[in-house]
Amino acid sequence: MNIIGRLTRDAEVRTTSQEKQVVNFSIAINDSYRNKQGERIEQTSYFDCSYWISQNVAKILTKGALVELTGRVSTRAWTANDGELRASLNFHTATIKLHGGGMKTDNILDISNQGKRKVTEQETVDDLPF
């Protein structure tokens, strides 16, 4: 399945109990349609996403970025601490294509381990490796 949406928050890298790293982020997808009365109905769907291939992608997955994702969808249901039933859509991401910059993608910091200096590079979307 392919979906296109905007990130609702910066991506986070987490480590599982099996010592594997996963990038977690969420996106919002806007859709609209006209009902039988001719009124335009706006609808937003939210997906919690996970990406297991490389944690380096978290640096460019920032709030507001427009991304196209390929992968598969699953649902998850649970009972919250307050006793209410909750559900979410989860997207297990196989490929990510960045279409637009978020809040931080104009300047990406590259911190050098060989010295105690920080090197700042201007990168464009065309320079991304995927």
N, CA, C and O atoms as a printed pandas DataFrame, in Angstrom:
     atom_number atom_name residue_name chain_id  residue_number  x_coord  y_coord  z_coord
0              1         N          MET        A               1    0.838   -1.165    0.000
1              2        CA          MET        A               1    0.000    0.000    0.000
2              3         C          MET        A               1    0.892    1.239    0.000
3              4         O          MET        A               1    1.946    1.254    0.636
4              5         N          ASN        A               2    0.467    2.265   -0.709
5              6        CA          ASN        A               2    1.161    3.555   -0.710
6              7         C          ASN        A               2    0.278    4.588   -0.028
7              8         O          ASN        A               2   -0.926    4.643   -0.280
8              9         N          ILE        A               3    0.869    5.401    0.830
9             10        CA          ILE        A               3    0.152    6.515    1.443
10            11         C          ILE        A               3    1.034    7.747    1.407
11            12         O          ILE        A               3    2.259    7.644    1.463
12            13         N          ILE        A               4    0.410    8.911    1.312
13            14        CA          ILE        A               4    1.122   10.184    1.319
14            15         C          ILE        A               4    0.512   11.048    2.406
15            16         O          ILE        A               4   -0.707   11.206    2.473
16            17         N          GLY        A               5    1.363   11.607    3.258
17            18        CA          GLY        A               5    0.876   12.457    4.332
18            19         C          GLY        A               5    1.989   13.289    4.926
19            20         O          GLY        A               5    3.137   13.218    4.487
20            21         N          ARG        A               6    1.640   14.080    5.930
21            22        CA          ARG        A               6    2.606   14.934    6.618
22            23         C          ARG        A               6    2.890   14.396    8.017
23            24         O          ARG        A               6    1.993   13.921    8.714
24            25         N          LEU        A               7    4.158   14.484    8.408
25            26        CA          LEU        A               7    4.529   14.039    9.741
26            27         C          LEU        A               7    3.919   14.955   10.796
27            28         O          LEU        A               7    3.963   16.178   10.666
28            29         N          THR        A               8    3.354   14.360   11.833
29            30        CA          THR        A               8    2.727   15.133   12.898
30            31         C          THR        A               8    3.703   15.446   14.026
31            32         O          THR        A               8    3.411   16.272   14.891
32            33         N          ARG        A               9    4.860   14.789   14.019
33            34        CA          ARG        A               9    5.906   15.030   15.020
34            35         C          ARG        A               9    7.227   14.524   14.458
35            36         O          ARG        A               9    7.250   13.777   13.480
36            37         N          ASP        A              10    8.316   14.931   15.078
37            38        CA          ASP        A              10    9.630   14.438   14.667
38            39         C          ASP        A              10    9.724   12.934   14.940
39            40         O          ASP        A              10    9.154   12.431   15.909
40            41         N          ALA        A              11   10.445   12.232   14.079
41            42        CA          ALA        A              11   10.651   10.792   14.250
42            43         C          ALA        A              11   11.528   10.535   15.472
43            44         O          ALA        A              11   12.380   11.351   15.823
44            45         N          GLU        A              12   11.305    9.386   16.113
45            46        CA          GLU        A              12   12.090    8.973   17.277
46            47         C          GLU        A              12   12.668    7.590   17.019
47            48         O          GLU        A              12   12.010    6.733   16.429
48            49         N          VAL        A              13   13.903    7.377   17.465
49            50        CA          VAL        A              13   14.527    6.063   17.369
50            51         C          VAL        A              13   14.400    5.394   18.733
51            52         O          VAL        A              13   14.767    5.966   19.759
52            53         N          ARG        A              14   13.878    4.184   18.723
53            54        CA          ARG        A              14   13.735    3.420   19.966
54            55         C          ARG        A              14   14.440    2.081   19.801
55            56         O          ARG        A              14   14.603    1.579   18.689
56            57         N          THR        A              15   14.854    1.514   20.926
57            58        CA          THR        A              15   15.493    0.206   20.934
58            59         C          THR        A              15   14.555   -0.785   21.610
59            60         O          THR        A              15   14.062   -0.535   22.710
60            61         N          THR        A              16   14.313   -1.913   20.943
61            62        CA          THR        A              16   13.420   -2.930   21.485
62            63         C          THR        A              16   14.145   -3.761   22.544
63            64         O          THR        A              16   15.350   -3.608   22.746
64            65         N          SER        A              17   13.413   -4.628   23.204
65            66        CA          SER        A              17   14.024   -5.500   24.215
66            67         C          SER        A              17   14.989   -6.499   23.581
67            68         O          SER        A              17   15.841   -7.056   24.273
68            69         N          GLN        A              18   14.862   -6.734   22.259
69            70        CA          GLN        A              18   15.786   -7.611   21.536
70            71         C          GLN        A              18   16.964   -6.834   20.954
71            72         O          GLN        A              18   17.700   -7.353   20.115
72            73         N          GLU        A              19   17.142   -5.579   21.403
73            74        CA          GLU        A              19   18.256   -4.721   20.977
74            75         C          GLU        A              19   18.194   -4.340   19.503
75            76         O          GLU        A              19   19.233   -4.051   18.908
76            77         N          LYS        A              20   17.014   -4.328   18.897
77            78        CA          LYS        A              20   16.853   -3.849   17.528
78            79         C          LYS        A              20   16.348   -2.419   17.586
79            80         O          LYS        A              20   15.581   -2.049   18.475
80            81         N          GLN        A              21   16.794   -1.612   16.613
81            82        CA          GLN        A              21   16.369   -0.210   16.582
82            83         C          GLN        A              21   15.252   -0.029   15.561
83            84         O          GLN        A              21   15.275   -0.606   14.474
84            85         N          VAL        A              22   14.270    0.795   15.945
85            86        CA          VAL        A              22   13.128    1.084   15.085
86            87         C          VAL        A              22   12.889    2.589   15.112
87            88         O          VAL        A              22   13.016    3.231   16.154
88            89         N          VAL        A              23   12.541    3.140   13.953
89            90        CA          VAL        A              23   12.183    4.549   13.854
90            91         C          VAL        A              23   10.664    4.639   13.919
91            92         O          VAL        A              23    9.972    4.025   13.106
92            93         N          ASN        A              24   10.142    5.395   14.872
93            94        CA          ASN        A              24    8.702    5.589   15.027
94            95         C          ASN        A              24    8.347    7.027   14.696
95            96         O          ASN        A              24    9.036    7.958   15.115
96            97         N          PHE        A              25    7.261    7.206   13.938
97            98        CA          PHE        A              25    6.763    8.529   13.599
98            99         C          PHE        A              25    5.288    8.398   13.280
99           100         O          PHE        A              25    4.779    7.284   13.160
100          101         N          SER        A              26    4.607    9.495   13.142
101          102        CA          SER        A              26    3.189    9.435   12.781
102          103         C          SER        A              26    2.923   10.438   11.670
103          104         O          SER        A              26    3.572   11.480   11.574
104          105         N          ILE        A              27    1.946   10.091   10.828
105          106        CA          ILE        A              27    1.574   10.987    9.736
106          107         C          ILE        A              27    0.066   11.199    9.743
107          108         O          ILE        A              27   -0.700   10.379   10.249
108          109         N          ALA        A              28   -0.328   12.321    9.167
109          110        CA          ALA        A              28   -1.741   12.647    8.992
110          111         C          ALA        A              28   -2.025   12.714    7.498
111          112         O          ALA        A              28   -1.245   13.271    6.725
112          113         N          ILE        A              29   -3.156   12.136    7.105
113          114        CA          ILE        A              29   -3.581   12.137    5.712
114          115         C          ILE        A              29   -4.917   12.847    5.644
115          116         O          ILE        A              29   -5.877   12.444    6.302
116          117         N          ASN        A              30   -4.980   13.909    4.845
117          118        CA          ASN        A              30   -6.222   14.664    4.681
118          119         C          ASN        A              30   -6.961   14.178    3.449
119          120         O          ASN        A              30   -6.357   13.882    2.418
120          121         N          ASP        A              31   -8.267   14.102    3.574
121          122        CA          ASP        A              31   -9.116   13.685    2.473
122          123         C          ASP        A              31  -10.403   14.491    2.544
123          124         O          ASP        A              31  -10.804   14.929    3.622
124          125         N          SER        A              32  -11.042   14.687    1.425
125          126        CA          SER        A              32  -12.333   15.383    1.420
126          127         C          SER        A              32  -13.236   14.752    0.375
127          128         O          SER        A              32  -12.769   14.188   -0.614
128          129         N          TYR        A              33  -14.526   14.858    0.609
129          130        CA          TYR        A              33  -15.518   14.353   -0.326
130          131         C          TYR        A              33  -16.804   15.150   -0.145
131          132         O          TYR        A              33  -16.957   15.887    0.829
132          133         N          ARG        A              34  -17.709   14.998   -1.071
133          134        CA          ARG        A              34  -19.019   15.653   -0.982
134          135         C          ARG        A              34  -20.065   14.609   -0.596
135          136         O          ARG        A              34  -20.121   13.524   -1.175
136          137         N          ASN        A              35  -20.893   14.953    0.392
137          138        CA          ASN        A              35  -21.965   14.042    0.781
138          139         C          ASN        A              35  -23.162   14.202   -0.155
139          140         O          ASN        A              35  -23.099   14.958   -1.125
140          141         N          LYS        A              36  -24.235   13.499    0.133
141          142        CA          LYS        A              36  -25.417   13.535   -0.745
142          143         C          LYS        A              36  -26.039   14.917   -0.836
143          144         O          LYS        A              36  -26.686   15.240   -1.833
144          145         N          GLN        A              37  -25.852   15.741    0.198
145          146        CA          GLN        A              37  -26.396   17.093    0.200
146          147         C          GLN        A              37  -25.470   18.074   -0.521
147          148         O          GLN        A              37  -25.801   19.255   -0.631
148          149         N          GLY        A              38  -24.332   17.616   -1.007
149          150        CA          GLY        A              38  -23.410   18.475   -1.727
150          151         C          GLY        A              38  -22.433   19.218   -0.829
151          152         O          GLY        A              38  -21.671   20.057   -1.309
152          153         N          GLU        A              39  -22.445   18.925    0.463
153          154        CA          GLU        A              39  -21.516   19.584    1.394
154          155         C          GLU        A              39  -20.162   18.895    1.343
155          156         O          GLU        A              39  -20.073   17.670    1.257
156          157         N          ARG        A              40  -19.122   19.693    1.397
157          158        CA          ARG        A              40  -17.765   19.141    1.418
158          159         C          ARG        A              40  -17.442   18.695    2.845
159          160         O          ARG        A              40  -17.560   19.471    3.793
160          161         N          ILE        A              41  -17.036   17.448    2.976
161          162        CA          ILE        A              41  -16.664   16.870    4.261
162          163         C          ILE        A              41  -15.156   16.668    4.271
163          164         O          ILE        A              41  -14.613   15.982    3.406
164          165         N          GLU        A              42  -14.484   17.260    5.241
165          166        CA          GLU        A              42  -13.038   17.102    5.420
166          167         C          GLU        A              42  -12.801   15.992    6.438
167          168         O          GLU        A              42  -13.479   15.922    7.464
168          169         N          GLN        A              43  -11.831   15.122    6.145
169          170        CA          GLN        A              43  -11.557   13.996    7.013
170          171         C          GLN        A              43  -10.050   13.817    7.129
171          172         O          GLN        A              43   -9.341   13.876    6.124
172          173         N          THR        A              44   -9.556   13.598    8.337
173          174        CA          THR        A              44   -8.136   13.365    8.564
174          175         C          THR        A              44   -7.959   12.001    9.207
175          176         O          THR        A              44   -8.637   11.671   10.180
176          177         N          SER        A              45   -7.039   11.207    8.655
177          178        CA          SER        A              45   -6.698    9.900    9.224
178          179         C          SER        A              45   -5.261    9.974    9.723
179          180         O          SER        A              45   -4.400   10.576    9.083
180          181         N          TYR        A              46   -5.014    9.358   10.866
181          182        CA          TYR        A              46   -3.684    9.343   11.467
182          183         C          TYR        A              46   -3.133    7.923   11.472
183          184         O          TYR        A              46   -3.841    6.966   11.784
184          185         N          PHE        A              47   -1.854    7.806   11.118
185          186        CA          PHE        A              47   -1.176    6.513   11.108
186          187         C          PHE        A              47    0.055    6.593   12.004
187          188         O          PHE        A              47    0.842    7.533   11.891
188          189         N          ASP        A              48    0.229    5.613   12.895
189          190        CA          ASP        A              48    1.481    5.429   13.613
190          191         C          ASP        A              48    2.350    4.566   12.714
191          192         O          ASP        A              48    1.919    3.502   12.271
192          193         N          CYS        A              49    3.573    5.016   12.442
193          194        CA          CYS        A              49    4.438    4.334   11.480
194          195         C          CYS        A              49    5.699    3.812   12.154
195          196         O          CYS        A              49    6.198    4.393   13.118
196          197         N          SER        A              50    6.201    2.702   11.625
197          198        CA          SER        A              50    7.477    2.158   12.090
198          199         C          SER        A              50    8.332    1.812   10.873
199          200         O          SER        A              50    7.829    1.366    9.842
200          201         N          TYR        A              51    9.645    2.031   11.024
201          202        CA          TYR        A              51   10.602    1.767    9.954
202          203         C          TYR        A              51   11.802    1.069   10.581
203          204         O          TYR        A              51   12.461    1.637   11.452
204          205         N          TRP        A              52   12.092   -0.151   10.151
205          206        CA          TRP        A              52   13.103   -0.986   10.790
206          207         C          TRP        A              52   14.422   -1.039   10.037
207          208         O          TRP        A              52   15.382   -1.604   10.562
208          209         N          ILE        A              53   14.522   -0.489    8.850
209          210        CA          ILE        A              53   15.679   -0.717    7.990
210          211         C          ILE        A              53   16.903    0.103    8.412
211          212         O          ILE        A              53   18.004   -0.445    8.483
212          213         N          SER        A              54   16.741    1.384    8.690
213          214        CA          SER        A              54   17.872    2.234    9.067
214          215         C          SER        A              54   17.399    3.350    9.988
215          216         O          SER        A              54   16.437    4.053    9.677
216          217         N          GLN        A              55   18.071    3.511   11.112
217          218        CA          GLN        A              55   17.696    4.573   12.044
218          219         C          GLN        A              55   18.174    5.945   11.583
219          220         O          GLN        A              55   17.742    6.953   12.141
220          221         N          ASN        A              56   19.044    6.017   10.591
221          222        CA          ASN        A              56   19.556    7.306   10.116
222          223         C          ASN        A              56   18.474    8.172    9.476
223          224         O          ASN        A              56   18.613    9.394    9.421
224          225         N          VAL        A              57   17.406    7.553    8.996
225          226        CA          VAL        A              57   16.325    8.300    8.353
226          227         C          VAL        A              57   15.609    9.218    9.348
227          228         O          VAL        A              57   14.941   10.168    8.939
228          229         N          ALA        A              58   15.739    8.949   10.630
229          230        CA          ALA        A              58   15.071    9.767   11.659
230          231         C          ALA        A              58   15.543   11.221   11.612
231          232         O          ALA        A              58   14.796   12.118   12.001
232          233         N          LYS        A              59   16.761   11.468   11.147
233          234        CA          LYS        A              59   17.300   12.829   11.091
234          235         C          LYS        A              59   16.518   13.736   10.145
235          236         O          LYS        A              59   16.443   14.946   10.357
236          237         N          ILE        A              60   15.939   13.150    9.104
237          238        CA          ILE        A              60   15.239   13.968    8.116
238          239         C          ILE        A              60   13.722   13.870    8.213
239          240         O          ILE        A              60   13.009   14.602    7.527
240          241         N          LEU        A              61   13.227   12.980    9.053
241          242        CA          LEU        A              61   11.780   12.852    9.232
242          243         C          LEU        A              61   11.339   13.794   10.341
243          244         O          LEU        A              61   11.261   13.415   11.509
244          245         N          THR        A              62   11.055   15.020    9.953
245          246        CA          THR        A              62   10.708   16.051   10.923
246          247         C          THR        A              62    9.270   16.513   10.732
247          248         O          THR        A              62    8.681   16.351    9.663
248          249         N          LYS        A              63    8.736   17.076   11.766
249          250        CA          LYS        A              63    7.348   17.528   11.774
250          251         C          LYS        A              63    7.066   18.413   10.557
251          252         O          LYS        A              63    7.814   19.345   10.263
252          253         N          GLY        A              64    5.979   18.105    9.862
253          254        CA          GLY        A              64    5.559   18.891    8.713
254          255         C          GLY        A              64    6.059   18.370    7.385
255          256         O          GLY        A              64    5.565   18.796    6.341
256          257         N          ALA        A              65    7.036   17.450    7.386
257          258        CA          ALA        A              65    7.569   16.928    6.132
258          259         C          ALA        A              65    6.510   16.102    5.411
259          260         O          ALA        A              65    5.764   15.351    6.040
260          261         N          LEU        A              66    6.449   16.245    4.086
261          262        CA          LEU        A              66    5.528   15.477    3.265
262          263         C          LEU        A              66    6.251   14.224    2.797
263          264         O          LEU        A              66    7.295   14.313    2.151
264          265         N          VAL        A              67    5.695   13.042    3.122
265          266        CA          VAL        A              67    6.336   11.781    2.781
266          267         C          VAL        A              67    5.371   10.860    2.056
267          268         O          VAL        A              67    4.160   10.890    2.271
268          269         N          GLU        A              68    5.951   10.040    1.188
269          270        CA          GLU        A              68    5.213    8.960    0.533
270          271         C          GLU        A              68    5.773    7.654    1.082
271          272         O          GLU        A              68    6.976    7.407    1.003
272          273         N          LEU        A              69    4.908    6.828    1.631
273          274        CA          LEU        A              69    5.336    5.584    2.257
274          275         C          LEU        A              69    4.765    4.394    1.516
275          276         O          LEU        A              69    3.632    4.427    1.037
276          277         N          THR        A              70    5.561    3.344    1.427
277          278        CA          THR        A              70    5.109    2.067    0.905
278          279         C          THR        A              70    5.274    1.050    2.019
279          280         O          THR        A              70    6.303    1.019    2.694
280          281         N          GLY        A              71    4.266    0.223    2.210
281          282        CA          GLY        A              71    4.332   -0.784    3.260
282          283         C          GLY        A              71    2.992   -1.451    3.443
283          284         O          GLY        A              71    2.215   -1.566    2.496
284          285         N          ARG        A              72    2.714   -1.895    4.664
285          286        CA          ARG        A              72    1.449   -2.569    4.947
286          287         C          ARG        A              72    0.808   -1.971    6.193
287          288         O          ARG        A              72    1.490   -1.452    7.076
288          289         N          VAL        A              73   -0.504   -2.055    6.240
289          290        CA          VAL        A              73   -1.283   -1.484    7.336
290          291         C          VAL        A              73   -1.752   -2.593    8.260
291          292         O          VAL        A              73   -2.099   -3.688    7.817
292          293         N          SER        A              74   -1.758   -2.291    9.550
293          294        CA          SER        A              74   -2.377   -3.178   10.524
294          295         C          SER        A              74   -3.124   -2.314   11.535
295          296         O          SER        A              74   -2.880   -1.112   11.640
296          297         N          THR        A              75   -4.023   -2.931   12.267
297          298        CA          THR        A              75   -4.758   -2.213   13.307
298          299         C          THR        A              75   -4.324   -2.747   14.663
299          300         O          THR        A              75   -3.843   -3.873   14.791
300          301         N          ARG        A              76   -4.509   -1.904   15.667
301          302        CA          ARG        A              76   -4.149   -2.296   17.026
302          303         C          ARG        A              76   -5.233   -1.777   17.951
303          304         O          ARG        A              76   -5.638   -0.619   17.855
304          305         N          ALA        A              77   -5.697   -2.624   18.836
305          306        CA          ALA        A              77   -6.696   -2.230   19.826
306          307         C          ALA        A              77   -6.135   -2.515   21.215
307          308         O          ALA        A              77   -5.435   -3.508   21.414
308          309         N          TRP        A              78   -6.443   -1.642   22.174
309          310        CA          TRP        A              78   -5.982   -1.816   23.540
310          311         C          TRP        A              78   -6.927   -1.099   24.484
311          312         O          TRP        A              78   -7.769   -0.305   24.064
312          313         N          THR        A              79   -6.773   -1.393   25.765
313          314        CA          THR        A              79   -7.537   -0.718   26.802
314          315         C          THR        A              79   -6.608    0.270   27.497
315          316         O          THR        A              79   -5.560   -0.112   28.016
316          317         N          ALA        A              80   -6.994    1.530   27.505
317          318        CA          ALA        A              80   -6.180    2.578   28.117
318          319         C          ALA        A              80   -6.245    2.464   29.644
319          320         O          ALA        A              80   -7.054    1.715   30.190
320          321         N          ASN        A              81   -5.382    3.217   30.313
321          322        CA          ASN        A              81   -5.335    3.205   31.783
322          323         C          ASN        A              81   -6.658    3.623   32.403
323          324         O          ASN        A              81   -6.990    3.197   33.509
324          325         N          ASP        A              82   -7.418    4.458   31.695
325          326        CA          ASP        A              82   -8.710    4.908   32.219
326          327         C          ASP        A              82   -9.834    3.911   31.924
327          328         O          ASP        A              82  -10.992    4.183   32.239
328          329         N          GLY        A              83   -9.507    2.761   31.322
329          330        CA          GLY        A              83  -10.501    1.736   31.051
330          331         C          GLY        A              83  -11.187    1.852   29.706
331          332         O          GLY        A              83  -11.977    0.981   29.342
332          333         N          GLU        A              84  -10.899    2.920   28.949
333          334        CA          GLU        A              84  -11.526    3.101   27.636
334          335         C          GLU        A              84  -10.827    2.260   26.577
335          336         O          GLU        A              84   -9.609    2.088   26.594
336          337         N          LEU        A              85  -11.631    1.742   25.657
337          338        CA          LEU        A              85  -11.070    1.010   24.528
338          339         C          LEU        A              85  -10.497    1.995   23.520
339          340         O          LEU        A              85  -11.119    3.014   23.218
340          341         N          ARG        A              86   -9.316    1.694   23.002
341          342        CA          ARG        A              86   -8.650    2.549   22.016
342          343         C          ARG        A              86   -8.235    1.705   20.820
343          344         O          ARG        A              86   -8.090    0.487   20.922
344          345         N          ALA        A              87   -8.048    2.364   19.696
345          346        CA          ALA        A              87   -7.590    1.677   18.487
346          347         C          ALA        A              87   -6.724    2.629   17.679
347          348         O          ALA        A              87   -6.875    3.847   17.768
348          349         N          SER        A              88   -5.817    2.067   16.891
349          350        CA          SER        A              88   -4.980    2.894   16.028
350          351         C          SER        A              88   -4.654    2.137   14.753
351          352         O          SER        A              88   -4.731    0.910   14.700
352          353         N          LEU        A              89   -4.287    2.896   13.725
353          354        CA          LEU        A              89   -3.809    2.338   12.471
354          355         C          LEU        A              89   -2.284    2.380   12.497
355          356         O          LEU        A              89   -1.691    3.427   12.758
356          357         N          ASN        A              90   -1.662    1.252   12.229
357          358        CA          ASN        A              90   -0.207    1.176   12.211
358          359         C          ASN        A              90    0.252    0.881   10.794
359          360         O          ASN        A              90   -0.326    0.044   10.100
360          361         N          PHE        A              91    1.306    1.585   10.369
361          362        CA          PHE        A              91    1.845    1.401    9.037
362          363         C          PHE        A              91    3.268    0.889    9.170
363          364         O          PHE        A              91    4.139    1.587    9.689
364          365         N          HIS        A              92    3.506   -0.330    8.702
365          366        CA          HIS        A              92    4.830   -0.945    8.732
366          367         C          HIS        A              92    5.522   -0.571    7.428
367          368         O          HIS        A              92    5.250   -1.151    6.378
368          369         N          THR        A              93    6.415    0.401    7.509
369          370        CA          THR        A              93    6.999    1.068    6.351
370          371         C          THR        A              93    8.141    0.263    5.748
371          372         O          THR        A              93    9.043   -0.181    6.458
372          373         N          ALA        A              94    8.095    0.079    4.427
373          374        CA          ALA        A              94    9.173   -0.586    3.702
374          375         C          ALA        A              94   10.047    0.429    2.972
375          376         O          ALA        A              94   11.270    0.286    2.956
376          377         N          THR        A              95    9.432    1.466    2.360
377          378        CA          THR        A              95   10.196    2.510    1.685
378          379         C          THR        A              95    9.622    3.877    2.040
379          380         O          THR        A              95    8.429    4.026    2.303
380          381         N          ILE        A              96   10.505    4.863    2.040
381          382        CA          ILE        A              96   10.132    6.241    2.360
382          383         C          ILE        A              96   10.649    7.141    1.248
383          384         O          ILE        A              96   11.812    7.056    0.853
384          385         N          LYS        A              97    9.773    8.004    0.750
385          386        CA          LYS        A              97   10.183    9.013   -0.235
386          387         C          LYS        A              97    9.786   10.377    0.322
387          388         O          LYS        A              97    8.612   10.625    0.597
388          389         N          LEU        A              98   10.758   11.246    0.485
389          390        CA          LEU        A              98   10.524   12.587    1.034
390          391         C          LEU        A              98   10.140   13.529   -0.100
391          392         O          LEU        A              98   10.877   13.656   -1.077
392          393         N          HIS        A              99    8.987   14.193    0.024
393          394        CA          HIS        A              99    8.503   15.113   -1.006
394          395         C          HIS        A              99    8.674   16.581   -0.625
395          396         O          HIS        A              99    8.735   17.441   -1.503
396          397         N          GLY        A             100    8.751   16.872    0.643
397          398        CA          GLY        A             100    8.857   18.263    1.054
398          399         C          GLY        A             100    9.500   18.364    2.406
399          400         O          GLY        A             100    9.442   17.433    3.209
400          401         N          GLY        A             101   10.114   19.498    2.657
401          402        CA          GLY        A             101   10.835   19.688    3.896
402          403         C          GLY        A             101    9.936   19.957    5.080
403          404         O          GLY        A             101    8.861   20.542    4.952
404          405         N          GLY        A             102   10.392   19.524    6.215
405          406        CA          GLY        A             102    9.719   19.835    7.473
406          407         C          GLY        A             102   10.350   21.062    8.083
407          408         O          GLY        A             102   10.904   21.900    7.371
408          409         N          MET        A             103   10.273   21.175    9.374
409          410        CA          MET        A             103   10.786   22.350   10.062
410          411         C          MET        A             103   12.309   22.366   10.134
411          412         O          MET        A             103   12.901   23.444   10.202
412          413         N          LYS        A             104   12.968   21.192   10.122
413          414        CA          LYS        A             104   14.406   21.146   10.324
414          415         C          LYS        A             104   15.201   20.673    9.119
415          416         O          LYS        A             104   16.426   20.597    9.214
416          417         N          THR        A             105   14.582   20.353    8.001
417          418        CA          THR        A             105   15.329   19.748    6.909
418          419         C          THR        A             105   16.160   20.734    6.104
419          420         O          THR        A             105   16.943   20.303    5.257
420          421         N          ASP        A             106   16.028   22.022    6.326
421          422        CA          ASP        A             106   16.859   22.977    5.597
422          423         C          ASP        A             106   18.324   22.869    6.014
423          424         O          ASP        A             106   19.213   22.939    5.165
424          425         N          ASN        A             107   18.583   22.702    7.291
425          426        CA          ASN        A             107   19.944   22.546    7.796
426          427         C          ASN        A             107   20.036   21.239    8.559
427          428         O          ASN        A             107   19.355   21.052    9.567
428          429         N          ILE        A             108   20.875   20.336    8.080
429          430        CA          ILE        A             108   21.099   19.078    8.773
430          431         C          ILE        A             108   22.517   19.113    9.311
431          432         O          ILE        A             108   23.471   19.344    8.567
432          433         N          LEU        A             109   22.649   18.880   10.617
433          434        CA          LEU        A             109   23.960   18.922   11.243
434          435         C          LEU        A             109   24.660   17.585   11.088
435          436         O          LEU        A             109   24.070   16.531   11.324
436          437         N          ASP        A             110   25.910   17.637   10.693
437          438        CA          ASP        A             110   26.746   16.446   10.617
438          439         C          ASP        A             110   27.832   16.621   11.662
439          440         O          ASP        A             110   28.722   17.456   11.499
440          441         N          ILE        A             111   27.769   15.845   12.733
441          442        CA          ILE        A             111   28.731   15.976   13.824
442          443         C          ILE        A             111   29.872   15.007   13.573
443          444         O          ILE        A             111   29.673   13.796   13.484
444          445         N          SER        A             112   31.061   15.557   13.461
445          446        CA          SER        A             112   32.234   14.754   13.171
446          447         C          SER        A             112   32.769   14.122   14.444
447          448         O          SER        A             112   32.922   14.807   15.455
448          449         N          ASN        A             113   33.057   12.817   14.410
449          450        CA          ASN        A             113   33.629   12.113   15.565
450          451         C          ASN        A             113   35.149   12.261   15.613
451          452         O          ASN        A             113   35.759   11.969   16.641
452          453         N          GLN        A             114   35.773   12.710   14.518
453          454        CA          GLN        A             114   37.219   12.811   14.481
454          455         C          GLN        A             114   37.733   14.079   15.147
455          456         O          GLN        A             114   38.901   14.145   15.528
456          457         N          GLY        A             115   36.906   15.051   15.288
457          458        CA          GLY        A             115   37.321   16.281   15.940
458          459         C          GLY        A             115   36.219   16.750   16.851
459          460         O          GLY        A             115   35.155   16.134   16.914
460          461         N          LYS        A             116   36.460   17.831   17.557
461          462        CA          LYS        A             116   35.447   18.364   18.455
462          463         C          LYS        A             116   34.705   19.520   17.812
463          464         O          LYS        A             116   34.208   20.404   18.509
464          465         N          ARG        A             117   34.626   19.523   16.510
465          466        CA          ARG        A             117   33.955   20.597   15.803
466          467         C          ARG        A             117   32.682   20.062   15.156
467          468         O          ARG        A             117   32.554   18.869   14.882
468          469         N          LYS        A             118   31.762   20.962   14.924
469          470        CA          LYS        A             118   30.520   20.611   14.243
470          471         C          LYS        A             118   30.584   21.174   12.833
471          472         O          LYS        A             118   30.958   22.329   12.625
472          473         N          VAL        A             119   30.218   20.350   11.879
473          474        CA          VAL        A             119   30.196   20.769   10.489
474          475         C          VAL        A             119   28.736   20.857   10.072
475          476         O          VAL        A             119   27.991   19.886   10.199
476          477         N          THR        A             120   28.326   22.025    9.572
477          478        CA          THR        A             120   26.951   22.206    9.124
478          479         C          THR        A             120   26.932   22.205    7.607
479          480         O          THR        A             120   27.714   22.899    6.958
480          481         N          GLU        A             121   26.015   21.405    7.050
481          482        CA          GLU        A             121   25.897   21.328    5.602
482          483         C          GLU        A             121   24.505   21.759    5.182
483          484         O          GLU        A             121   23.523   21.485    5.873
484          485         N          GLN        A             122   24.429   22.429    4.054
485          486        CA          GLN        A             122   23.135   22.712    3.432
486          487         C          GLN        A             122   22.837   21.533    2.527
487          488         O          GLN        A             122   23.618   21.246    1.620
488          489         N          GLU        A             123   21.717   20.838    2.751
489          490        CA          GLU        A             123   21.335   19.726    1.913
490          491         C          GLU        A             123   19.986   20.007    1.293
491          492         O          GLU        A             123   19.114   20.615    1.913
492          493         N          THR        A             124   19.829   19.568    0.089
493          494        CA          THR        A             124   18.534   19.683   -0.559
494          495         C          THR        A             124   17.886   18.321   -0.621
495          496         O          THR        A             124   18.549   17.306   -0.406
496          497         N          VAL        A             125   16.611   18.286   -0.909
497          498        CA          VAL        A             125   15.886   17.033   -0.996
498          499         C          VAL        A             125   16.483   16.127   -2.062
499          500         O          VAL        A             125   16.424   14.905   -1.928
500          501         N          ASP        A             126   17.062   16.701   -3.128
501          502        CA          ASP        A             126   17.652   15.910   -4.199
502          503         C          ASP        A             126   18.903   15.169   -3.763
503          504         O          ASP        A             126   19.301   14.203   -4.414
504          505         N          ASP        A             127   19.540   15.606   -2.660
505          506        CA          ASP        A             127   20.766   14.969   -2.191
506          507         C          ASP        A             127   20.505   13.746   -1.332
507          508         O          ASP        A             127   21.459   13.074   -0.939
508          509         N          LEU        A             128   19.271   13.432   -1.029
509          510        CA          LEU        A             128   18.959   12.315   -0.150
510          511         C          LEU        A             128   19.209   10.999   -0.858
511          512         O          LEU        A             128   18.980   10.891   -2.063
512          513         N          PRO        A             129   19.682    9.979   -0.116
513          514        CA          PRO        A             129   20.077    8.711   -0.749
514          515         C          PRO        A             129   18.914    7.810   -1.105
515          516         O          PRO        A             129   19.146    6.705   -1.596
516          517         N          PHE        A             130   17.671    8.221   -0.884
517          518        CA          PHE        A             130   16.543    7.337   -1.216
518          519         C          PHE        A             130   15.454    8.061   -1.910
519          520         O          PHE        A             130   14.437    7.461   -2.256
